[in-house]
Amino acid sequence: MLLCIDVGNTNIVMGVLDQDRIIGHWRVRTEKDATSDELGILICNLFQTSKLDMGEVKDLIISCVVPPLLNALEGLSKRYFNIKPLVIGRGLKTGMPIKYDNPKEVGADRIVNSVGAYEKYKCGLIIVDFGTATTFDCVSEDGAWIGGAIAPGVFISSEALFAKASKLPRVEIFSRPKNVIAKDTISAMNVGIVYGYAGLVDGIVKRIKKEIGHEVKVIATGGIAPLIARESETIDAIDENLTLEGLKVLYERNH
């Protein structure tokens, strides 16, 4: 079995793959000062509740955009699995040309998503990832990463709203608004966040398509993707396991 770990600034996504099948996956909060033993205990508990055997894990791949956690994850891999992990970074074979002024600036998670999406769909793509930041990654018809855009994430924007507007209450959970013209403050904030982000996505995607000059498939991923995608006019599909599938592809290309 292959254990895939993707560390973002807000969440850690983990998945266990047995050949081409995802047999377990989890999303937990990122704790930037977690130790390898704390992460090990967490994973032990996740495996036990899913009735999976950690001893069956033979390989491990890590994508991490939180540098302080990388050492802890490598220690976890060696202590709890006796495996030297494959880490997404320089020198890794992606099979995807990176057409960026400075390829080192591109986040590992963006490349993982793009590789996974192109392997799956084999066409021109825009991948919208609703993470700490909302990222737009463009892949050409011949499988090259050609750039993209970065916007503040949904939760970053909402936190700024709560912090700067003293009388506005904190909204922890967003849902599909019942009406656009809201009758209470929390509903009004929900409308602004959900429909505002759907409009942001549609606006950027339409401009990207105009610049590219031809139709592309738009894929949404990330924790809040289902909510925003339902209100979007431009998103074609939701792929919640895209990162795990991308890590699997990269593991196969480098193993």
C-alpha positions in Angstrom: 0.0 0.0 0.0 1.0 3.6 -0.6 0.5 6.4 1.9 0.1 9.8 0.4 0.4 12.9 2.6 -0.3 16.5 1.4 0.4 19.2 3.9 -1.3 22.5 3.3 -1.3 25.6 5.5 -4.7 24.9 6.8 -5.3 21.1 6.4 -3.3 17.9 5.9 -4.9 15.5 3.5 -3.8 11.8 3.8 -4.8 8.8 1.7 -4.0 5.1 1.5 -3.9 3.6 -2.0 -3.9 0.0 -2.8 -2.9 -0.2 -6.5 -5.4 2.2 -8.2 -8.0 2.2 -5.3 -8.2 4.7 -2.5 -9.1 2.6 0.5 -8.9 5.3 3.2 -8.6 9.1 3.2 -8.7 11.8 5.9 -8.5 15.6 6.2 -7.1 17.0 9.5 -6.1 20.4 10.7 -2.4 21.5 10.1 -0.6 22.0 13.4 2.7 23.6 12.4 4.6 22.7 15.6 3.5 19.0 15.7 6.2 16.5 16.4 6.8 13.3 14.6 5.3 11.3 17.5 2.2 13.4 17.6 1.7 12.9 13.9 2.4 9.2 14.4 -0.2 8.8 17.1 -2.7 10.6 14.9 -2.1 8.3 11.9 -2.2 5.2 14.2 -5.6 6.3 15.4 -6.9 7.0 11.8 -5.7 3.6 10.6 -7.3 1.8 13.5 -10.7 3.5 13.1 -10.6 2.7 9.4 -9.5 -0.9 10.1 -6.3 -0.6 8.1 -3.0 -2.1 9.0 0.0 0.3 9.1 2.3 -2.7 8.5 0.9 -3.0 5.0 2.2 0.4 4.0 5.3 -0.2 1.9 5.8 3.3 0.4 5.2 6.9 1.4 5.1 10.2 -0.6 4.9 13.7 0.9 3.9 17.0 -0.6 4.5 19.8 2.0 4.2 23.6 1.8 4.8 24.1 5.5 8.6 23.7 5.9 8.6 23.3 9.7 6.6 20.1 9.4 8.7 18.4 6.8 11.3 17.1 9.3 8.6 15.8 11.5 7.0 14.0 8.6 10.3 12.4 7.6 10.9 11.3 11.2 7.4 9.9 11.3 8.0 7.9 8.1 11.2 6.4 9.4 10.0 5.7 12.9 6.5 4.4 12.3 6.8 2.9 8.9 10.6 2.3 8.5 10.4 4.0 5.1 12.5 6.7 3.5 9.7 8.9 2.0 9.6 10.4 -1.5 9.3 14.2 -1.0 7.9 16.4 -3.7 10.6 19.0 -4.6 13.6 19.8 -6.7 15.0 16.9 -8.8 11.7 15.1 -8.9 10.4 13.8 -12.3 7.0 15.4 -12.9 6.6 14.6 -16.6 5.1 18.1 -16.9 7.1 21.1 -18.3 6.8 24.1 -16.0 6.6 27.3 -18.1 7.1 29.8 -15.3 9.7 32.6 -15.0 11.0 30.9 -11.9 9.8 27.3 -11.6 11.1 27.1 -8.0 8.3 29.5 -6.9 5.5 27.2 -7.9 4.0 25.4 -4.8 4.3 21.6 -4.7 0.6 21.3 -4.2 -0.1 23.1 -7.5 2.1 20.8 -9.5 0.6 17.7 -7.8 -2.9 18.8 -8.7 -2.0 19.7 -12.3 -0.1 16.4 -12.8 -3.1 14.4 -11.4 -5.6 16.3 -13.4 -3.8 16.0 -16.7 -3.1 12.3 -16.2 -6.9 11.8 -15.6 -8.4 14.1 -18.2 -5.8 14.4 -21.0 -6.9 17.9 -22.2 -6.5 21.6 -21.6 -7.4 22.3 -18.0 -7.9 25.0 -15.3 -7.7 23.5 -11.8 -9.3 25.6 -9.1 -8.1 24.6 -5.6 -10.0 26.0 -2.7 -7.3 25.9 0.0 -5.7 28.5 2.3 -5.4 30.4 -1.0 -7.7 29.9 -4.0 -5.3 28.9 -6.8 -6.0 28.7 -10.5 -3.6 26.4 -12.4 -3.6 26.3 -16.2 -2.4 23.2 -18.1 -2.1 23.2 -21.9 -3.5 20.6 -24.3 -0.1 19.0 -24.6 0.4 18.7 -20.8 2.5 21.8 -19.9 1.9 23.9 -16.8 1.6 27.4 -18.2 0.9 29.5 -15.2 -2.2 30.7 -13.2 -3.5 33.0 -10.6 -3.7 33.2 -6.8 -6.5 34.8 -4.8 -7.0 34.9 -1.0 -8.8 31.8 0.2 -12.4 31.7 1.5 -11.3 31.4 5.2 -8.6 34.0 5.0 -11.1 36.5 3.6 -13.7 35.7 6.2 -11.2 35.9 9.0 -10.2 39.4 7.8 -13.8 40.4 7.8 -14.3 39.2 11.4 -11.1 40.8 12.6 -11.7 44.2 11.0 -15.5 44.6 11.5 -16.0 44.5 15.3 -19.8 44.2 15.2 -19.9 41.3 12.7 -20.2 37.8 14.3 -17.9 35.0 13.4 -19.4 32.5 10.8 -17.7 29.1 11.2 -19.7 27.1 8.7 -20.8 28.3 5.3 -23.9 26.9 3.5 -25.9 27.5 0.4 -27.8 30.8 0.9 -31.6 30.6 0.9 -31.9 34.1 -0.6 -29.5 36.7 -2.0 -31.4 39.4 -0.1 -30.7 38.3 3.4 -32.8 39.2 6.4 -30.1 38.8 9.2 -26.4 39.5 9.5 -25.1 36.0 9.5 -27.1 35.1 6.4 -25.9 38.4 4.7 -22.3 37.4 5.4 -22.9 33.9 4.1 -24.3 35.4 0.9 -21.3 37.6 0.4 -18.8 34.8 1.0 -20.5 32.0 -1.0 -21.8 34.0 -4.0 -18.8 36.4 -3.8 -16.4 33.5 -4.2 -18.4 31.9 -6.9 -18.3 35.2 -8.8 -14.6 35.5 -8.2 -14.0 32.1 -9.7 -16.2 32.7 -12.7 -14.6 36.0 -13.4 -11.1 34.7 -13.4 -11.9 31.5 -15.3 -13.6 33.5 -18.0 -10.7 35.8 -18.4 -8.3 32.8 -18.5 -10.3 31.2 -21.2 -10.4 34.4 -23.2 -6.6 34.6 -23.0 -6.1 31.0 -23.9 -8.4 31.3 -26.9 -10.1 27.9 -26.7 -12.3 25.8 -24.4 -10.7 24.0 -21.5 -12.1 21.8 -18.8 -12.4 23.4 -15.3 -11.9 21.1 -12.3 -12.5 22.2 -8.7 -10.8 20.6 -5.7 -10.2 21.4 -2.0 -12.2 21.2 1.1 -14.9 23.9 0.3 -15.0 23.1 -3.5 -18.4 21.3 -3.4 -20.1 24.4 -1.9 -18.6 27.0 -4.2 -18.8 24.8 -7.3 -22.5 24.4 -7.0 -22.9 28.1 -7.4 -20.4 28.6 -10.2 -21.2 28.9 -13.8 -17.8 27.8 -15.1 -16.7 24.7 -13.0 -17.3 21.5 -15.0 -16.4 18.9 -12.3 -15.5 18.5 -8.7 -12.6 16.1 -7.9 -12.0 16.0 -4.2 -9.3 13.3 -4.4 -7.3 15.0 -7.1 -4.3 15.7 -4.8 -4.0 12.0 -3.7 -4.3 10.9 -7.3 -1.6 13.3 -8.4 0.7 12.1 -5.6 0.2 8.5 -6.8 1.1 9.5 -10.4 4.3 11.2 -9.2 5.2 8.3 -7.0 4.9 5.9 -10.0 7.1 8.2 -12.2 9.9 8.4 -9.6 9.8 4.9 -8.0 
